[in-house]
């Protein structure tokens, strides 16, 4: 199976993969109105070598705004730093490198950053994460605290029942949140994630929740890894399995070699579930080239 075939989108990125959907989503998040014909250009970052998405959603509005949206079930405090790296790459793609050496000012679209949270842990309706929160304090050197670089990320809780004003302005986002809530509800009832997803799909189609989307993509949804729902549990299981294998191998080959074998097993499990290479690297700490060699040969 090719690397391209191994790539799996999430329900969220599939739902918001068209300009009209992104226009409606942005207007809801910012509480603004844009003309229906304002151009939207999608420029989500992709790793060309591994044919995978790096960030969830990125798009430019009429050449004047560039919007980056990440979807998370656990809010990562390092999102401002990650998004700083993403926006740098996006500006590289948007700007002519030669123009940077001209004396004429290069105009760039203003950036805006969002994280949409729908995890199970309690979280505020909205919260701002700032890059400056990560800066070391130069006061120990006798220097003044001056922030010369800042990046703010607006985290918005999109769980069902939260931020209803946003939900009313973006029906697709509201229905997506309702779908995820139904999966969780059926999981508690049935005790099986796959069956819970199947039951949620049937329920939502019957109750006009993402009805047309689920009619077209039910099979894909059943087969895909829904990152926002089950990845954390899967990672915990993979780590336990990797540790057990590492302990077993460690008795036979030595502790360090056993630890490496355990990390490799975690990587194999994660890859078989369709996790992107850069995510597997963060979980395991393995080198990219090592992970690439672990792709399932099927």
Beta strands, then each sheet from edge to edge (+ up, - down):
strand 1: 40-42
strand 2: 46-47
strand 3: 52-53
strand 4: 57-61
strand 5: 65-72
strand 6: 110-117
strand 7: 126-130
strand 8: 152-157
sheet 1: 1+ 4- 5+ 6+ 8+ 7-
sheet 2: 2+ 3-
end
